[in-house]
Amino acid sequence: MQKIILTEKSAERNAKFVSHEGDTLVFRMPKENGGINIPELVGCKERYFTFFAESKTDHSVCMKLCFYTDNDDKYSFYINFGLLPRIRALVCMDMEWVKGEKVFPERNPGQVKLVCLGEHIHKEHITRVTIENSDCFTEIDFSISDLCLTDEYPTEFPIPDVKLIDKYGQYKLKDWSNKIKDDDMLKKSMTKIAGVQGKKPVFPFSHWNEQYGSAKDLKLTEGSGFFDKIKKDGRWWLVDPQGYAFFSVGVDVTVPQVGCRVDGVEKWLDWLPAEDDPAYSKFFEKLKSAHSEQVHTLFAYEQVNLQKVFGDEWHERWLDFMPRFLKSSGVNTVGNWSEYVLSERTGMPYVDWLRDFPTTEVLIFRDFPDVFSPEYRKDAKRCAKLLEGNVNDPHLIGYFLRNEPHWAFADKVNLADEVLCCGHKTHCKDKLIEFLQEKYATIDAFNIAWGLSLKGFADLNHCFDGGARKPSALTPASNEDMRAFYKILLNEYIAVPSEECRKVDPNHMNLGMRWAWINDPDIVSGWQHFDVFSINCYQADAVPMMDYAVNAGVDLPIMIGEFQFGALDVGPTASGLFSVMTQTDRARAYRHYVERHAAHPNGVGVHYFQCYDQFTLGRADGENYNIGFLDICSQPYETFINDGVLKSSEIIYSVMEGKTPPYNGEKANYIPMIAY
């Protein structure tokens, strides 16, 4: 084990040393461009870097461990790690993460989410390592102590003895308007949103078709009996089963379960029943981590709150009032990962997703399969069969193939490079070598173009193993070849499952991949296999990313699979992947985003992420954002809904037709995101 000693001179750029308290140093991190230099991590042999960290703020913060290579002005790879306000937590970083094989490492008690981002690198290329803060709306006093390098993973993650969460699942160390104070207040609030049991849910706009939420005075086609797309006068539209214009206003994760993770932090909770208590055991869930062998314990505070008011019939009451709430809020689509019985009972349109995406035993990079393997086609057939149950449902808009592939989170990734560097014999590698042989014919011609001296094309099976050098970086010709084959790989990746899904379900639209972002024109390759191109776009405005996709060649309707705006004036201590200051700002930001999208000739729908706020201490992976239509006590954020969602929905078809301009009112007070 090697201890690391920081000094006041460890502060870089605009960071400032504040104080020295025993072994703990406090640095004032600026709103942007500050860091703490840790030279001991350059060339280190140990596996783990551990330290205690605390943010002395009243909100969560995102810090990051940054690895620089040749470019000293910008880090190549970084690990975001979230910290709760004023909580001293042990942080453990695995130096193997720089290889880029993980995107979401396991978080430990006291921490919130960790995310690995950037370009995967080799440790021997690291020239500098710093701890930095993500841009923030205010300065951050950041304390750090007990830094060390070790080959032993910590056996304990101590947390302070303090109460942070009340019996309703709310944050105790903060007050805000409408915070539930007692059971009577909870009952009054929930009774109000529940309304009259059995009352039919209706849309609040007379110009919306009551069955689908489509524009009842804007018939574009005769209709096919299912949702479809149509391009008319240069403008893309979705149409309902009867042929009327349809703009999809959706809410993702419409379920009364936000996944409050409680294992390891029990001492922070005012109240947590025993897991074997017969009155509460049904509110616990064991969840195996998607990223490790750990099993987490989740507790459903939002369900317990519903039970306090409605008794054992709480779920039936929730299913009764939620469609009324959604429709009265101007929402016409049940979004991804929701309780689809809401649609079954009411006929509301909904979207679904392919419950499993095809894979192969040998992967090329992260979750990218060996797409030319017969195994990939065979597994695609298995996955496509999962669509069979909804083939004849007229209320289903379509299905997403998958959500945010992990391989696409890596910056500057070229999958063709990964094929040659992965060290495995794969069908993709065979296809790439065949591609190069066909182009160059002789090994001499290939060697001249690539600047190599191989004896034969078979040498490509192993000459790049380990990835110390990227094939695409050798010469202009190698870059051209690798980019060309990258597009071939992507097309196959999308074509195979799309074709198999079409065979099983010819009635519904393929809604695409829900890309996390579009920052490379090649990543749209294969778009022709979709009916709708989908992006999860966490920005103030989706139009620039939509334009990027269109300019890259996409000629399809574009749907936003996820977006959000969160604030800091209510319970959760983080504000999400695009942030504003208040609930009024959330409403303004929503209108600007949605109406700009609707005015775009490819814009056909936006799905907000998500229905409920996330738990203040974090869901299973650590996200803890104020992003909901509802808080953990099922209270609506009325300003956000009434001044944002409802007003946009009321004019959305007029905006699409160009009769009403998109929102141009007072601008939201945007702040740097507090997210991880």
N, C-alpha and C positions, 0 to 999 in steps of 0.2 A: 504493500500500500504506500502511495506517495501523497503526502499532504501538500496542499497548494496554499501559499500565503499571498493574499492580496494586500496591496498598500494603497495609499491615496493616489499614487501615480498610476494605478491600474485604470483609472478613468480615462476614456478616450473621447475625442471630438468635443461634443457639447455636454457630456456627462460631468458631474462635479462630485467630488468627495464631500460628504456632509459630517459624518461623525464616526467614531470608533468606540464601540461598546463591548468590551471584552474581546471575544473572538469574532464579533459581528461588525462588519463594515456597512455603513449606509451611504448609498450614492443617490444623488438627485438626477434622475433621467429626464432629459428635456422632452418636449412634445414630439420631437423627431431628431434623428441623427445623433444618438448617444450610445456609448458602449463601454464595456469593461473588458480589457484585454486579458486573456488567459494563455500565455505562451506555452505553459506546460503541456497543453493538449496537442501541440504540434510534435509529431513524431513519437507520441506516447505508445507504449506497448500494452498497457492495461485495457481491460474490456469496458469498465464502467467509470463514468464520471458522476460523482454524487455531491450534493451540497444542500444546505437548508436555505430557503428563500422566503421572503415575505414582502408583500406590497402594502405599504402604509397608506392606503387610499380607502375610500368608501365604496369603491366599485371594483369589480374584477379587472385584471389586466392580462395582456398577452405579452409575454417575454419570448425571446428566441435565442437559441444557441446557434451561432452563425459560423460557417466554415468557408474560408477564402482559399482560393487556389492561385492561379496566375494573376488574376485581376484583383488588385487590392482595393478598388473602388466599390466593388459589389460582390457580396458573398455568392458562392455557387450553390450551396446547400444549407438549409436551416431547419431547425426543429422548433416549432411553436410549442410553448407550454403555458397553460393558463394557471393563474393564481387567484384564489378567493381573497376578498379584502381582509387585510389585517390578520391573516392566518399564516403562521410559520409552518412550512411544509418541507418534507424531505423530497428532493427531486433526484431521480436516477436516470442518467442518459447512457444508453448503450452505444458505444463508439462504432459498432457494426452497422448501425442504422444509416451511416453515410453511404453504404452500398446501394441504398434506394430500394431495398426489397420490401420494406414496410412503409405504409402510408400513415396508419393510425396505430401507434404503439399502445400497449396497455398503460392505463393510468393507475396510480396507486392512491390510497387514502390521503386526503388533504389536497390533492391536485384536482384540476379539471382536465380538459382535453389536451392531448398531444397530437401534433400532426407533423409529418416529415414532408418537406417540400423542396423544390429546386431540382438541380441536375445531380444525379447520383455520381459520386466521385470515389477515387481511390485514396486511402489514407496517406499514402506516400506523396500525394500531390498537394496536401494541405499545407498552406504557408502561414495561416493566421486563424485564430479562433477567438470569438468574442461572445459575450452575453449582451444582447441589445433589447430595447423595448420596441414594440410596434408603435407606430405613430398613435398619439393619444391627444385628446382635447385639452389635457392638462399635464403638468409635470408629475412625475412619479417618484416618491422616495422608496427606494428598493434596498432592502437589507439582505445580506448574504453572508454565510458563515460555513465553517466545517467542510471546506472544499477538499476533495481527495480523489485520486485515481486508484482503482482497485480491481482485482479480478473476482471479487466476491460480491454477489448480488445481496443487497440489504435484506435481512430477515424480518425486520420490523420497520414500520413507517409511523412514528409517533405523531400524534396530533394534540393540540392544546385542549385543555379541559374547559370548554365553554359551550353555552347553549346558543345555537344558531337558528333552529327551525321550531316553530310552534306546532301545536297539535293539528292545525289545518294544513301543514306543509308550507306555510308562509315564512319568509325571512324575518327573524325577530329584531335584528339590529337596525331596522329602518321603518319609517312610518310613511304612509301615503294615503291619498283619498280612497275611500271604499275598502280599506283593509279590514278584513273580518275580525271583529273583536270578541264575539261570543256566539253561542249556538243560535240565539234568537235572531241575530243579525244575519247569520248564514241562512236560516230558514226563510227569512223575509226576502233575501236576495234571490235564492233559488226558486221560491214560489213565484216570484215575478217573472223570471225567464221561462219557467215551465208553462205558465199560462193555463189555459183550460184544456184538460186532458181530452184527447180525441178530436180536438178542433183541427180542421183540415188546413195544412200548410198552403199558403198562397204567396205568389210574387206581389210586390207592392206597386207594380207598374202595369197600367192597362194595355200598353202596347206590346207587352211580352206574352207570347203563347203560354198559357198556364200549364201545359203538359211538359214543355221542354225548356222554357225560358228563351225561346227564339223570338225573332222579330215577326210578329204575325201579319204585318203589312208589307213584308219584303220577301216575296216568293221568288226564288232564283231558278228552280228546276222542278220537275214533276215529283221528284223524290223516289228513292229506291227501297224504302222500308227500313233503311238503316242510315246512320250518320255517314256523311260523305264529304268530299271536297269538290270545289269547282273554281275555275279561274274565269273571271269575267271582266273584260275591259282592262286587263292588266292588274286586276285586284284578286287576290286569293280569298276565298270564303270557305267556311264550313257550313253545311246545311243539315237540318234535322231530317228525320226519316220521311217527312212530308215535303221536303224541298225548301223550307224557309231558312233564311239566314240565321246562323247560330254563332255567337261569340261565347266561348267557354270561360266562365268566371268560377274558378274552383278553389277549394281549400283542401290541402293535403292533411293527412294524419287526423282525420275526423274520427277520433276514438277517445273514450274517456280513460285514457291510460297513457301517461307521459313517461313512464319508466323511471321512477325516483329511485336511484341507487342508494342503498343505505348500509351495505356491508363495509365495515371498517370505520364508520363514522357515527356509530350508534350514540356515542356520548354527546354528539352535537344536537340530538333530537330531544325536544321536551317530552315526546311520547312516541313509543313504538311498542305495539303489543308483541307478545311471544308468537313465534311462527306457528306453534302448534295450538294456539288459542282457537277453539272451534268457531268463535264469533268472528275471527279476523284472518284465519289461515287462507281463505280464498283471495285475500287482497295481496298476498305475497306471490312472487314469481321467482323461480330460479332460472337464470339466463346464462348459458355458456357464452363466453366471449367469442366474438367473431375473429379475434386477433391473437388469442392465446388459449391455453388450457384452463384459464381461470373460470370459475362459476360465480356470477354476481347475484346478489339478493336485491330485488326490486320490491318496493312497497307502493301501493296505489292510493296515495292521499286523496286524489280527486274522486276516486270511487267511494272511499270512506266518507268524504264530505257529502256525496250524493246520498249515501245510505243514512247519514244522520238525519236527513230531511225526509226522504221517501221510503225508508225502511228497506226490506228485502226486495221490494219491487223497483229499486232504484234504476236498474238497467232498462227495464221496460219503460219507465218514465223518461229516461234519457233518450231512448229511441223514439219516444213520442214527441218530445219537444225539440229535438235537434233539427229535424227537417223544417219545422216552423221557424226556428232561429235562422237557419241558413237561407231559406227563401226570403224571409222578411229583411235579411241583410243584403239582398241583391245577389245572392250566390245561386248559380244554376247547375253546378257540377259537383259531385262528390269526388274529391281528388284522390290521388294515390295513397295507398296504405291506410284506407279508411274502413269503417264497418259498412259493408255493401248491403246489408239488410236495410239500411236507410233508403237505398234506391229501390230495393225489392218492395218495400212497403208503400212508397210514394211515387214511384216512376221517375224520380229525378235522374237526369243523365249522370253517367259516371265513367271514369276511366279505370283501366285495370293494368296489370303488369305481368309479364311472363315470369312466373314464380321461380323459375330456375333458368339460368343461362348456360348454354353448352360449354363444356370445358374438356380438357384432355389431361391425362396423367402427367405428361411432361409439359411444362409451361415455358413460354419464350421469355417473358418478363412480367413479373408480378402476376396479374390474373389474365394475361393475354395468352390464349391457347395456341396449340399447334394447328392452325386453321386449315392446313392442307392435308391433315391426317384424316383417314376414313373414320377414325374415332370421333372427330369433331362433328361430322355429318350425322353419324349414328346418334350421338348425344343430342344433337339439334332435333332429331325426330322425337326423341323421348320428351324433351322440353316442350315442343310444340303441342304434344298431346294434352298438356296441362290447360290448353285453351278450350278444350272440347265442351266444357260445361256451359259456356256463354255464347256459343256460336249463333244462336237464333234470338238473342236478346236485343230488341230494338233500342233499349235505353243505354246500351254500351256504346260510347263514342269510339273507343279503340283501345289498343294495348301498347304499352311501352315495352320495348325489348329488354332494356335494363336501365340501371341508374348509375351514372358517374363511374365508369370503369376506373379501377385504381391505377392501371398502367398510364392513363392519360393525365394523372396528377404530376408526373415527372416533367420538368422543364426540358426542352430541347431533346426530347426522346425521339429517336428514329428507330422504329421497330425492326427495320432491316438490319441496322447495326446490331441490335440485340440478338437477332437470329444467328449472325456469325459469331457473336461473342459469348453465347450462353453456355457453350461447352458440351451441349448434348447433340446427339444425332437426331435430327427432326425432319419431318416431311417438309416443313417450311425451308429448312436449309437445303434440302435436295432441290426444291423448286427454285430457290435463289441461284444455286450453282447452275442449274439448267438454264435459267434466265440469262446469266452472264455468258455461258457457253454459246447460247444462240446469238447473242449480240456480237461477241468478239471472235468466235470461231476457233482461234488459236490462242494458246497460253501466252505466246510472245506478244500478240496484240494486246491482250489483257494486261500483262505486266507493264508494258509501255504506258498504257492509259492510267494504271493505278500506282505506278512507281514501285512495283514489287519485283521479286525474282523467284516466283514459284515454279516448281518443276511440272506441275499439272493442276488442273482445276480441283482435283480431289484434295489438294493441300488446303483449300478453303474450309474444309471440315474442322480444322484445328488451329490454323495459324493466327486466329484472333481470340482464342480461348482466354477468358479472364477479363477481356475488355480494357486492357491497359492502353490500347490505342483504338480509336474509332475508325472503322473503315471509311465512313463518309467524310472524314477529315483529311484523308491522304492527298487527294488531288481533286480538281474540279470535276473530272470524269467520274471518280468514285462517288462524289457527292450527288451527281446527277443520277447515277445508277441506283444508289441507295434510296434516294427520294422516289424514284420511279417504282422500285419494288415495295417501298413503304405503302404507296397507294394501292398496289396490288394486294398486299396483305390486308389492308383495311377493307377493301372491297369484299374480299373473301370472308372476313370476320363478320360482316354485316349480311352479305348475300345468303350464306348458308342458313342461318336461323330464320331469316326473312322468308326464304323460299319454303321452308318446312312449315312455318306458321301459316303462310298463305294457303298451303294445301289443307291444313286442318280447319282454318277459319277464313273463308273467302269473303265474308260479309263485313268484317270490321277493319278499320284503318290501323295500319302499323304506324305508331306515333313516335318511333325513333328511339334514340339512345339516352336522352336526357344528359347531354354532355355537360360537364362541370364548367367548361368555358371553351371558347373558340378563339385560339390565338395563333393558329397555323392553318393556312389554306388547305393543306393536304388532309387535315383531320376530317374534312367533310366528305372525303372519298367514300363512295358507296351510298350517297344520299338518294340515288335513284331508286333504291329498294324500299324507301319509306313512302308513306302517304303524307306524313307531317314530320317536319324537322323540329326536334325539341332541344331546348337549351335550359339549363338551370342557371339563370343570370342574376347574380347578386350585385347589382349596380344601381345607381340612381336612375339610370335610363337604359332600357334594353336595346334601343335603336342602334347604337354603334355596333354592338355585337351581331345584331340581325343583319345590318348592312355588310359586315365582314363576311358573314355566311353567304349572303346573296352575291357579293362580289367574287367569292370563291367558286361560284357556279350553282349554288342551291336555288332551284326554282320550285319551291313548295310552300304551302302554308307553314308558318313558324309558330310554335306554341312554347310558352315559358312554363317549364315543369316545376320550377321553384323560384321564389323570390321572397324577400321579407324586409321589413323595417322594424327595428326595435328601439326602445328608449330606456332612460335611466330614472324616470320619475315614478316608477312603481316597484314591485317587489324584487324580481330577479336582478342580480348585480352585473349582468352583462347584457349587451344590447343587440347582439346578432351580427350577421354578415354584411349588413348595411345599416348604419346607425344614425339616429337623430336624437334630439334632446328630450322631446315631450310627446305626449299622445296626439296633440294638435299637429305636431310635425309629422308624425306617422301618417295622419290623414292626408296631409298635403303631399307627402312623398308618394303615397299610394296613388293618388289621383294623377300626379305627373307621370309616374311609371306606366300605369295601366292605359291611360288615354293616349300617351305617345305611342305605345305599342299598337293600340287599336287603329290609330291613324296611319300606320305603316301599311303599305300594300300587301305585305306578307303576314301581318299580325292577325291571329285568329283566336287567341286565348291565353289567359294567364292563370296559374295555379299558385296560390299563396301558401307558403310553408310557415306556420302550420296552425291547426285549430286552437290548441291549448299552449300556454306558456310552458317552457321547460322548467324543471325543478331547479331551485336555487343552488343546490349542491351538485347538480349535474345528473343528466340521464346516464345510461349505462356507459357511454363513451366520454361523458364529461361536459357536453354542451349544456349551457344553463342560461338561455336567452329569454328576454321579454319579447316574444315574437307572436303571441297568440291573438286570436279573436277573443279568447276567454282566458281568465286566470285560473289558478289551480282550484279555486272555489267555484268555478263555472260562472263567474261574473263577466259579462261582456265589457270590452273596452268601448264604451258607447261613443266617445268622441271620434276614435279611429273609424268605427263602423259607420256612424251617421254622417260624418263630414267627409269621409274618404270613400269607403266601399259603396255605400248607397248612391252617392252623388255620381260616381263614375258609372255604375251600372245603369242608372236611369238614362244616361245620354250615350251609352256605348255604341248603339247601332247608328245613331246620328253621326257620331265621330267617324265610324267606319265608312259611312257614305260620303264623308266630306262636307256634311251640312253644318256640323258644329265643330269648332276648333278644339283641340285638346287643351287640357287645363293650363292656364297661364296666370294663375293667381299668385298669392304670396308664396315665396319659396320656402321649403322646409329648411330648418337649421340642421344641416348635415354635419356629422362629426366623424372622425376616424372610427372604424368599426372596433367594438370591443368583442372580439370573437377569436377563435383559435383555428 
